[in-house]
Amino acid sequence: MKIAIIDMGTNTFHLMLAEVTQGSHQVFHKERVAVKIGEKGINDNKIALEAWDRALNTIIEFKKKIDASDISQIYSTATSAIRNAENGERLIKEIEKATGISTQIISGEKEAELILKGARMALDLGEEKHLIMDIGGGSIEFIIADATETFWLKSFEVGGQRLVEKFHHNDPISAHELAQLDTYFESELKELIEQHAIHRPKVLVGCSGTFDTLSDIYCARENCEIEDEQTELPFPISSFDIIYQDLITKTRSERLAIKGMIEMRVDMIVVACALIDYLIKTLNIQSLRVSAYALKEGVLFDTLDAVRNSINPN
């Protein structure tokens, strides 16, 4: 059967179309749109009118592509910005009224579980504990896990769009703002620090978004190519600080001119990298891996499991 997966993230809406059988799947369409649903409202727990219109119009366009592809089922999820917005439920109802698409607003814990599922399908984690993170616009998910066991997971409402609107007011970002970010991370991520002290993972796994772009910037500098089906993206930890120091000295227009940068990442990437820098230094992270899979792939693999179980319940 053919399925559609929609991921309504705080910064980006994703659409994935795939054909699923008992033993395999084939993705035949992927796209992302910078909806920025959290813009000018996320820290007030509201979806602004302009963001509301962008979200609705994007899903209407997604539905046209779904209808043209003979899709059997649609799996649509919404995360932090809609989850926490006072008018989030109303937006979901309006989307359903306009398109017929029913959307599940998932919890932060469920979001983390799906991200982990995607990361495990992308990377061989083996028996070593990894710290897995996904930097969204509204929330950031952290998971400590190996290939088979999950030791801890949590979603923190400290995503990139929230950080931009709270702290990134100068262009380039100021040293004072970077110091404020570090103080904020220390305050807000105490549970992560405590859990890291217990489990002590030395490898940081980044999923989607910022990490995709960092890998693209690295590959543009090093002339390396990424295959379409590649599930682990190149980005050694030794390159992080070089790119980070470059980012924090540039204006928005200068960042946009960096090879590998895309416009939908250019605003959030500085605060996101400030968080990565804080984690590397505070947790003594020794190596870095980048997963090409995250939440939407987690939904896809969940669907695959359901298809297999329906065909062979035993």
C-alpha positions as CSV (number, residue, x, y, z in Angstrom):
1,M,0.0,0.0,0.0
2,K,1.0,3.6,-0.5
3,I,1.1,5.9,2.6
4,A,1.7,9.6,3.3
5,I,3.6,10.8,6.3
6,I,3.3,14.5,7.4
7,D,5.5,15.9,10.1
8,M,4.3,19.3,11.3
9,G,7.4,20.6,13.0
10,T,7.8,24.0,14.5
11,N,10.2,25.2,11.8
12,T,9.6,22.8,9.0
13,F,6.7,20.7,7.6
14,H,7.7,17.5,6.0
15,L,5.9,15.3,3.5
16,M,7.0,11.8,2.7
17,L,5.2,9.4,0.3
18,A,6.1,5.7,0.4
19,E,5.0,2.3,-0.9
20,V,5.0,-0.2,2.0
21,T,4.9,-4.0,1.8
22,Q,5.4,-6.6,4.4
23,G,9.2,-6.7,4.0
24,S,10.2,-3.4,2.6
25,H,9.4,0.2,1.7
26,Q,10.2,2.5,-1.1
27,V,10.1,6.3,-0.6
28,F,9.0,7.9,-3.9
29,H,8.5,11.5,-2.8
30,K,10.0,13.8,-0.1
31,E,9.8,17.5,0.5
32,R,10.1,20.1,3.2
33,V,8.6,23.5,3.6
34,A,9.8,26.2,6.0
35,V,6.4,27.0,7.5
36,K,8.0,28.6,10.7
37,I,4.8,28.0,12.6
38,G,6.4,29.1,15.8
39,E,7.5,32.5,14.5
40,K,6.4,35.5,16.5
41,G,4.3,33.5,18.9
42,I,6.0,30.4,20.2
43,N,7.1,31.9,23.6
44,D,3.6,33.2,24.1
45,N,2.1,29.8,23.4
46,K,0.2,31.0,20.4
47,I,0.3,30.5,16.6
48,A,0.4,33.9,14.9
49,L,-2.0,34.6,12.1
50,E,0.7,34.6,9.4
51,A,2.1,31.3,10.6
52,W,-1.5,29.9,10.8
53,D,-2.0,30.8,7.1
54,R,1.3,29.3,6.1
55,A,0.5,26.0,7.9
56,L,-2.9,25.7,6.4
57,N,-1.8,26.5,2.8
58,T,1.1,24.1,3.1
59,I,-1.1,21.2,4.1
60,I,-3.6,22.0,1.3
61,E,-0.7,21.8,-1.2
62,F,0.5,18.5,0.5
63,K,-3.0,17.1,0.1
64,K,-3.0,17.8,-3.7
65,K,0.2,15.7,-4.0
66,I,-1.3,13.0,-1.8
67,D,-4.5,12.8,-3.9
68,A,-2.4,12.5,-7.1
69,S,-0.5,9.5,-5.8
70,D,-3.2,7.0,-5.0
71,I,-2.4,7.0,-1.2
72,S,-4.1,4.5,1.0
73,Q,-3.4,6.0,4.4
74,I,-2.2,9.4,5.8
75,Y,-0.2,9.6,9.1
76,S,0.0,13.2,10.2
77,T,1.8,14.3,13.4
78,A,2.2,17.7,15.1
79,T,4.8,18.5,17.7
80,S,5.9,21.3,20.1
81,A,4.6,24.5,18.7
82,I,1.1,23.1,18.0
83,R,1.3,21.0,21.2
84,N,1.8,24.0,23.4
85,A,-0.2,26.7,21.6
86,E,-3.5,27.8,23.0
87,N,-4.9,27.8,19.5
88,G,-3.1,24.6,18.3
89,E,-6.2,22.4,18.5
90,R,-8.2,24.9,16.5
91,L,-5.6,24.9,13.8
92,I,-5.7,21.1,13.6
93,K,-9.5,21.2,13.3
94,E,-9.3,23.8,10.6
95,I,-6.7,21.7,8.7
96,E,-9.0,18.6,8.9
97,K,-12.0,20.6,7.8
98,A,-10.1,22.0,4.8
99,T,-8.3,18.8,3.7
100,G,-9.8,15.8,5.6
101,I,-6.4,15.1,7.1
102,S,-6.6,14.1,10.8
103,T,-3.5,15.0,12.8
104,Q,-2.2,13.5,16.0
105,I,-0.6,16.0,18.4
106,I,2.1,13.8,19.9
107,S,3.7,14.2,23.3
108,G,7.3,15.0,23.7
109,E,8.0,11.5,25.0
110,K,6.4,10.0,21.9
111,E,8.4,12.3,19.7
112,A,11.6,11.1,21.4
113,E,10.6,7.5,20.9
114,L,10.0,8.0,17.2
115,I,13.3,9.9,16.8
116,L,15.1,7.0,18.5
117,K,13.4,4.5,16.2
118,G,14.6,6.5,13.2
119,A,18.1,6.8,14.5
120,R,18.4,3.1,15.2
121,M,17.3,2.3,11.7
122,A,19.9,4.7,10.3
123,L,22.9,3.8,12.5
124,D,24.4,0.7,14.1
125,L,24.6,1.9,17.7
126,G,25.9,-1.5,18.9
127,E,26.4,-2.0,22.6
128,E,27.8,1.5,23.3
129,K,25.6,4.1,24.9
130,H,24.9,7.1,22.7
131,L,23.4,10.5,23.5
132,I,20.9,11.1,20.7
133,M,19.4,14.6,20.1
134,D,17.0,16.2,17.7
135,I,17.0,20.1,17.7
136,G,13.5,21.2,16.7
137,G,12.2,24.7,16.6
138,G,10.0,24.2,19.6
139,S,11.5,21.3,21.6
140,I,14.7,19.4,21.8
141,E,14.6,15.6,22.4
142,F,17.4,13.8,24.2
143,I,17.8,10.0,24.4
144,I,20.4,7.8,26.0
145,A,20.3,4.4,24.3
146,D,22.3,1.7,22.5
147,A,21.0,-0.6,19.7
148,T,18.5,-2.5,21.9
149,E,18.0,-0.7,25.2
150,T,16.7,2.7,26.1
151,F,18.1,4.1,29.3
152,W,16.5,7.5,29.4
153,L,14.6,9.9,27.1
154,K,13.1,13.4,27.6
155,S,11.8,16.3,25.5
156,F,12.7,19.8,26.6
157,E,10.8,22.8,25.4
158,V,13.9,24.8,24.6
159,G,13.9,24.5,20.8
160,G,15.7,26.7,18.3
161,Q,12.9,29.1,17.5
162,R,12.3,29.7,21.2
163,L,16.1,30.3,21.7
164,V,16.3,32.7,18.7
165,E,13.4,34.9,20.1
166,K,14.8,34.9,23.6
167,F,18.5,35.4,23.0
168,H,19.6,36.1,19.4
169,H,18.9,39.8,18.9
170,N,22.3,41.0,17.6
171,D,23.7,40.2,14.1
172,P,26.2,38.7,14.4
173,I,25.3,37.2,17.8
174,S,27.1,38.9,20.7
175,A,29.4,37.3,23.2
176,H,26.9,38.4,25.9
177,E,24.1,36.5,24.2
178,L,26.2,33.4,23.9
179,A,27.0,33.6,27.6
180,Q,23.3,34.0,28.3
181,L,22.6,30.9,26.3
182,D,25.1,28.9,28.2
183,T,23.6,30.0,31.5
184,Y,20.1,29.1,30.2
185,F,21.3,25.6,29.1
186,E,22.8,25.0,32.5
187,S,19.5,25.9,34.2
188,E,17.1,24.2,31.8
189,L,19.0,21.0,31.1
190,K,19.9,19.9,34.6
191,E,18.1,16.5,34.2
192,L,20.2,15.8,31.1
193,I,23.4,16.6,32.9
194,E,22.3,14.3,35.8
195,Q,21.5,11.4,33.5
196,H,24.7,11.8,31.5
197,A,26.6,11.6,34.8
198,I,24.9,8.2,35.4
199,H,25.3,6.7,31.9
200,R,28.3,8.6,30.5
201,P,27.8,8.3,26.8
202,K,30.8,9.7,24.9
203,V,29.2,9.8,21.4
204,L,26.6,12.4,20.4
205,V,24.2,11.5,17.6
206,G,22.5,14.4,15.9
207,C,19.3,13.8,14.0
208,S,18.0,16.0,11.1
209,G,17.7,19.7,10.8
210,T,20.8,21.5,12.0
211,F,22.9,18.4,11.8
212,D,22.0,17.8,8.1
213,T,23.1,21.4,7.3
214,L,26.3,21.1,9.3
215,S,27.1,17.9,7.3
216,D,26.3,19.8,4.1
217,I,28.6,22.7,5.0
218,Y,31.4,20.2,5.9
219,C,31.0,18.3,2.7
220,A,31.0,21.5,0.6
221,R,34.3,22.4,2.3
222,E,35.8,19.0,2.0
223,N,34.4,18.1,-1.5
224,C,32.8,14.9,-0.2
225,E,29.6,13.6,-1.7
226,I,26.5,12.3,0.1
227,E,24.6,9.5,-1.6
228,D,20.8,9.7,-1.8
229,E,20.4,6.5,0.3
230,Q,23.1,7.3,2.8
231,T,21.8,7.0,6.3
232,E,24.8,8.2,8.3
233,L,26.1,11.6,7.2
234,P,29.7,12.7,7.4
235,F,30.5,15.3,10.0
236,P,33.5,14.6,12.3
237,I,33.6,16.3,15.7
238,S,37.0,17.9,14.7
239,S,35.2,20.1,12.2
240,F,32.4,21.4,14.5
241,D,34.4,24.1,16.3
242,I,35.8,25.5,13.0
243,I,32.3,25.8,11.5
244,Y,30.8,27.1,14.7
245,Q,33.4,29.9,15.2
246,D,32.7,30.9,11.6
247,L,28.9,31.0,12.1
248,I,29.0,33.2,15.2
249,T,31.1,35.9,13.5
250,K,28.8,36.3,10.5
251,T,25.6,38.2,9.8
252,R,22.5,36.5,8.5
253,S,23.4,37.4,4.9
254,E,27.0,36.2,5.3
255,R,25.8,32.9,6.8
256,L,23.4,32.4,3.9
257,A,26.4,32.7,1.5
258,I,28.2,29.8,3.2
259,K,28.3,26.8,0.8
260,G,25.9,24.1,2.1
261,M,23.7,26.5,4.0
262,I,20.0,26.7,3.2
263,E,17.6,29.6,4.1
264,M,15.3,27.6,6.3
265,R,18.3,26.9,8.7
266,V,20.1,30.2,8.6
267,D,18.2,31.8,11.5
268,M,18.2,28.9,14.0
269,I,21.6,27.4,13.2
270,V,23.6,29.8,15.5
271,V,21.7,29.1,18.7
272,A,21.5,25.4,17.8
273,C,25.3,25.3,17.4
274,A,25.6,27.1,20.7
275,L,23.8,24.2,22.3
276,I,25.9,21.6,20.6
277,D,29.0,23.5,21.7
278,Y,27.8,23.6,25.3
279,L,27.1,19.8,25.2
280,I,30.4,18.9,23.7
281,K,32.3,20.9,26.4
282,T,30.1,20.2,29.4
283,L,29.6,16.5,28.7
284,N,33.1,15.8,27.4
285,I,31.7,14.4,24.1
286,Q,34.4,12.5,22.2
287,S,32.8,11.9,18.8
288,L,29.9,12.9,16.7
289,R,27.6,11.0,14.4
290,V,24.8,12.3,12.2
291,S,21.6,10.3,11.5
292,A,19.8,11.0,8.2
293,Y,16.7,9.6,9.9
294,A,14.5,11.2,12.6
295,L,10.8,11.5,13.5
296,K,9.2,11.0,10.1
297,E,11.3,7.9,9.4
298,G,10.3,6.7,12.9
299,V,6.7,7.0,11.9
300,L,7.5,5.1,8.6
301,F,9.1,2.2,10.5
302,D,6.2,2.1,12.9
303,T,3.9,1.7,10.0
304,L,6.1,-1.0,8.5
305,D,5.8,-2.9,11.8
306,A,2.0,-2.5,11.7
307,V,1.8,-3.8,8.2
308,R,4.0,-6.8,9.0
309,N,1.9,-7.6,12.1
310,S,-1.4,-7.3,10.1
311,I,-0.1,-9.7,7.5
312,N,1.5,-12.1,9.9
313,P,0.0,-11.5,13.4
314,N,2.0,-14.3,15.0
